[in-house]
């Protein structure tokens, strides 16, 4: 573990998601390659991801994406300017439940960096509740996509 846990305010200070869209309560453990977070926002009737009063399991991908964003911000350090990241693909996603909102208590959100460089990262992620896996999969993340596009245009049109 590289640092003590990070509370909701610490998370909100490091990612662009604010207000009720900042879904994670705490980052409880992290290293160079992994992060574990807790969340209870899935039980909130005002959760912005709910549709027709329900929170489908596929929304867990957003929980995982926020854990990945926190991980990247923590690895970059407090001095580094924030970098905008985008999920470019999710693969091998398995949903083991239909919904998340009917689960009392905390969700455990975990992400592991499998590979990557300064601009492209591959993560494996999972959400679990009381020791039961709710969903898992892999996600590819691109950082600073606009900067990458600008660099590509510069190379094409010197």
C-alpha atoms as a printed R data frame, in Angstrom:
    type eleno elety resid chain resno       x       y       z
1   ATOM     1    CA   UNK     A     1   0.000   0.000   0.000
2   ATOM     2    CA   UNK     A     2   1.357   3.393  -0.979
3   ATOM     3    CA   UNK     A     3  -0.903   5.714   0.994
4   ATOM     4    CA   UNK     A     4  -3.603   5.740   3.627
5   ATOM     5    CA   UNK     A     5  -7.225   5.539   2.540
6   ATOM     6    CA   UNK     A     6  -8.830   8.431   0.699
7   ATOM     7    CA   UNK     A     7 -12.310   9.649   1.672
8   ATOM     8    CA   UNK     A     8 -15.094  10.917  -0.598
9   ATOM     9    CA   UNK     A     9 -13.832  14.516  -0.511
10  ATOM    10    CA   UNK     A    10 -10.324  13.349  -1.433
11  ATOM    11    CA   UNK     A    11 -11.733  11.368  -4.337
12  ATOM    12    CA   UNK     A    12 -13.841  14.298  -5.581
13  ATOM    13    CA   UNK     A    13 -10.749  16.516  -5.493
14  ATOM    14    CA   UNK     A    14  -8.949  14.157  -7.889
15  ATOM    15    CA   UNK     A    15 -11.551  13.243 -10.514
16  ATOM    16    CA   UNK     A    16 -13.907  15.310 -12.681
17  ATOM    17    CA   UNK     A    17 -17.041  13.617 -11.293
18  ATOM    18    CA   UNK     A    18 -18.716  15.912  -8.775
19  ATOM    19    CA   UNK     A    19 -21.824  15.963  -6.615
20  ATOM    20    CA   UNK     A    20 -23.924  12.824  -6.765
21  ATOM    21    CA   UNK     A    21 -21.991  11.663  -9.843
22  ATOM    22    CA   UNK     A    22 -18.921  11.033  -7.655
23  ATOM    23    CA   UNK     A    23 -20.006   7.481  -6.811
24  ATOM    24    CA   UNK     A    24 -17.209   6.194  -4.579
25  ATOM    25    CA   UNK     A    25 -17.059   6.703  -0.806
26  ATOM    26    CA   UNK     A    26 -13.418   5.788  -0.239
27  ATOM    27    CA   UNK     A    27 -10.267   4.399  -1.788
28  ATOM    28    CA   UNK     A    28  -9.237   1.957   0.923
29  ATOM    29    CA   UNK     A    29  -6.100   0.419  -0.546
30  ATOM    30    CA   UNK     A    30  -3.911   0.999  -3.573
31  ATOM    31    CA   UNK     A    31  -0.534   0.132  -5.043
32  ATOM    32    CA   UNK     A    32   1.287   0.715  -8.336
33  ATOM    33    CA   UNK     A    33  -0.991  -1.828 -10.029
34  ATOM    34    CA   UNK     A    34  -4.220  -2.096  -7.996
35  ATOM    35    CA   UNK     A    35  -6.886  -0.096  -6.220
36  ATOM    36    CA   UNK     A    36  -9.777  -1.074  -3.960
37  ATOM    37    CA   UNK     A    37 -12.657   1.310  -3.279
38  ATOM    38    CA   UNK     A    38 -15.888   1.241  -1.289
39  ATOM    39    CA   UNK     A    39 -19.248   2.603  -2.413
40  ATOM    40    CA   UNK     A    40 -22.739   2.903  -0.971
41  ATOM    41    CA   UNK     A    41 -24.234   5.267  -3.559
42  ATOM    42    CA   UNK     A    42 -25.920   2.309  -5.273
43  ATOM    43    CA   UNK     A    43 -28.523   2.385  -2.464
44  ATOM    44    CA   UNK     A    44 -29.298   6.102  -2.896
45  ATOM    45    CA   UNK     A    45 -32.704   6.663  -4.557
46  ATOM    46    CA   UNK     A    46 -31.242   9.861  -6.062
47  ATOM    47    CA   UNK     A    47 -28.308   8.052  -7.743
48  ATOM    48    CA   UNK     A    48 -28.017   9.803 -11.149
49  ATOM    49    CA   UNK     A    49 -27.476   6.491 -12.958
50  ATOM    50    CA   UNK     A    50 -30.853   5.072 -11.932
51  ATOM    51    CA   UNK     A    51 -33.489   4.524 -14.598
52  ATOM    52    CA   UNK     A    52 -37.109   3.836 -13.664
53  ATOM    53    CA   UNK     A    53 -36.068   3.700 -10.013
54  ATOM    54    CA   UNK     A    54 -33.546   0.910 -10.617
55  ATOM    55    CA   UNK     A    55 -29.771   0.723 -10.905
56  ATOM    56    CA   UNK     A    56 -28.860  -1.971 -13.421
57  ATOM    57    CA   UNK     A    57 -25.687  -3.989 -12.938
58  ATOM    58    CA   UNK     A    58 -24.078  -2.585 -16.101
59  ATOM    59    CA   UNK     A    59 -23.783   0.736 -14.255
60  ATOM    60    CA   UNK     A    60 -21.089  -0.954 -12.207
61  ATOM    61    CA   UNK     A    61 -18.764  -0.227 -15.129
62  ATOM    62    CA   UNK     A    62 -18.974   3.474 -14.199
63  ATOM    63    CA   UNK     A    63 -18.047   2.625 -10.602
64  ATOM    64    CA   UNK     A    64 -15.014   0.752 -11.917
65  ATOM    65    CA   UNK     A    65 -14.118   3.599 -14.297
66  ATOM    66    CA   UNK     A    66 -14.082   6.025 -11.372
67  ATOM    67    CA   UNK     A    67 -11.798   3.662  -9.435
68  ATOM    68    CA   UNK     A    68  -9.458   3.611 -12.458
69  ATOM    69    CA   UNK     A    69  -9.530   7.424 -12.608
70  ATOM    70    CA   UNK     A    70  -8.645   7.646  -8.912
71  ATOM    71    CA   UNK     A    71  -5.851   5.137  -9.407
72  ATOM    72    CA   UNK     A    72  -4.363   7.192 -12.232
73  ATOM    73    CA   UNK     A    73  -4.606  10.401 -10.205
74  ATOM    74    CA   UNK     A    74  -2.973   8.804  -7.178
75  ATOM    75    CA   UNK     A    75  -0.121   7.418  -9.267
76  ATOM    76    CA   UNK     A    76   0.415  10.815 -10.926
77  ATOM    77    CA   UNK     A    77   0.749  12.497  -7.533
78  ATOM    78    CA   UNK     A    78  -0.656  15.727  -6.158
79  ATOM    79    CA   UNK     A    79   1.776  17.896  -8.149
80  ATOM    80    CA   UNK     A    80   0.794  16.516 -11.557
81  ATOM    81    CA   UNK     A    81  -1.931  18.277 -13.535
82  ATOM    82    CA   UNK     A    82  -5.053  16.135 -13.930
83  ATOM    83    CA   UNK     A    83  -5.313  14.180 -17.172
84  ATOM    84    CA   UNK     A    84  -8.653  13.467 -18.785
85  ATOM    85    CA   UNK     A    85  -9.204   9.760 -19.384
86  ATOM    86    CA   UNK     A    86 -11.741   8.025 -21.605
87  ATOM    87    CA   UNK     A    87 -12.935   4.441 -21.655
88  ATOM    88    CA   UNK     A    88 -12.325   3.350 -25.231
89  ATOM    89    CA   UNK     A    89 -13.643  -0.176 -24.796
90  ATOM    90    CA   UNK     A    90 -14.923  -2.639 -22.249
91  ATOM    91    CA   UNK     A    91 -14.503  -6.322 -22.949
92  ATOM    92    CA   UNK     A    92 -15.300  -9.680 -21.458
93  ATOM    93    CA   UNK     A    93 -17.840  -8.069 -19.135
94  ATOM    94    CA   UNK     A    94 -19.837 -10.602 -17.135
95  ATOM    95    CA   UNK     A    95 -22.887  -9.431 -15.213
96  ATOM    96    CA   UNK     A    96 -23.644 -11.892 -12.400
97  ATOM    97    CA   UNK     A    97 -26.691  -9.962 -11.105
98  ATOM    98    CA   UNK     A    98 -29.399  -7.900 -12.787
99  ATOM    99    CA   UNK     A    99 -29.220  -4.859 -10.529
100 ATOM   100    CA   UNK     A   100 -27.182  -3.167  -7.821
101 ATOM   101    CA   UNK     A   101 -29.725  -1.022  -5.969
102 ATOM   102    CA   UNK     A   102 -31.289  -3.952  -4.105
103 ATOM   103    CA   UNK     A   103 -28.024  -4.816  -2.304
104 ATOM   104    CA   UNK     A   104 -27.712  -3.366   1.219
105 ATOM   105    CA   UNK     A   105 -24.392  -2.064   2.524
106 ATOM   106    CA   UNK     A   106 -21.136  -1.521   0.693
107 ATOM   107    CA   UNK     A   107 -19.867  -2.517  -2.704
108 ATOM   108    CA   UNK     A   108 -16.193  -3.327  -3.149
109 ATOM   109    CA   UNK     A   109 -14.839  -1.890  -6.399
110 ATOM   110    CA   UNK     A   110 -11.462  -3.217  -7.529
111 ATOM   111    CA   UNK     A   111  -9.291  -2.457 -10.529
112 ATOM   112    CA   UNK     A   112  -5.935  -3.864 -11.565
113 ATOM   113    CA   UNK     A   113  -3.691  -2.259 -14.155
114 ATOM   114    CA   UNK     A   114  -2.640  -5.073 -16.480
115 ATOM   115    CA   UNK     A   115  -0.526  -3.115 -18.947
116 ATOM   116    CA   UNK     A   116  -0.061   0.287 -20.462
117 ATOM   117    CA   UNK     A   117   2.097   3.265 -21.227
118 ATOM   118    CA   UNK     A   118   1.781   6.997 -20.639
119 ATOM   119    CA   UNK     A   119  -1.393   7.296 -22.747
120 ATOM   120    CA   UNK     A   120  -3.003   3.830 -23.045
121 ATOM   121    CA   UNK     A   121  -3.912   1.581 -20.107
122 ATOM   122    CA   UNK     A   122  -5.628  -1.788 -19.807
123 ATOM   123    CA   UNK     A   123  -7.421  -2.550 -16.538
124 ATOM   124    CA   UNK     A   124  -9.196  -5.581 -15.186
125 ATOM   125    CA   UNK     A   125 -12.056  -4.678 -12.835
126 ATOM   126    CA   UNK     A   126 -14.680  -6.205 -10.571
127 ATOM   127    CA   UNK     A   127 -17.507  -5.197  -8.244
128 ATOM   128    CA   UNK     A   128 -18.459  -7.420  -5.345
129 ATOM   129    CA   UNK     A   129 -20.864  -7.389  -2.424
130 ATOM   130    CA   UNK     A   130 -20.426  -9.490   0.730
131 ATOM   131    CA   UNK     A   131 -17.838 -11.650  -1.026
132 ATOM   132    CA   UNK     A   132 -19.999 -12.269  -4.116
133 ATOM   133    CA   UNK     A   133 -18.803 -11.070  -7.537
134 ATOM   134    CA   UNK     A   134 -21.465  -8.874  -9.147
135 ATOM   135    CA   UNK     A   135 -19.663  -8.042 -12.385
136 ATOM   136    CA   UNK     A   136 -16.192  -8.173 -13.855
137 ATOM   137    CA   UNK     A   137 -14.400  -7.370 -17.067
138 ATOM   138    CA   UNK     A   138 -11.595  -5.431 -18.708
139 ATOM   139    CA   UNK     A   139 -11.440  -1.809 -19.822
140 ATOM   140    CA   UNK     A   140  -9.102   0.105 -22.099
141 ATOM   141    CA   UNK     A   141  -8.444   3.722 -21.137
142 ATOM   142    CA   UNK     A   142  -6.921   6.481 -23.256
143 ATOM   143    CA   UNK     A   143  -5.548   9.530 -21.470
144 ATOM   144    CA   UNK     A   144  -5.658  12.999 -23.027
145 ATOM   145    CA   UNK     A   145  -7.374  11.836 -26.207
146 ATOM   146    CA   UNK     A   146  -7.570  15.415 -27.507
147 ATOM   147    CA   UNK     A   147  -3.810  15.826 -27.101
148 ATOM   148    CA   UNK     A   148  -3.239  12.518 -28.897
149 ATOM   149    CA   UNK     A   149  -5.497  13.658 -31.766
150 ATOM   150    CA   UNK     A   150  -3.592  16.958 -32.013
151 ATOM   151    CA   UNK     A   151  -0.261  15.122 -32.073
152 ATOM   152    CA   UNK     A   152  -1.524  12.800 -34.812
153 ATOM   153    CA   UNK     A   153  -2.707  15.764 -36.898
154 ATOM   154    CA   UNK     A   154   0.669  17.476 -36.458
155 ATOM   155    CA   UNK     A   155   2.459  14.364 -37.727
156 ATOM   156    CA   UNK     A   156   0.110  14.134 -40.720
157 ATOM   157    CA   UNK     A   157   0.359  17.852 -41.563
158 ATOM   158    CA   UNK     A   158   3.861  19.053 -40.611
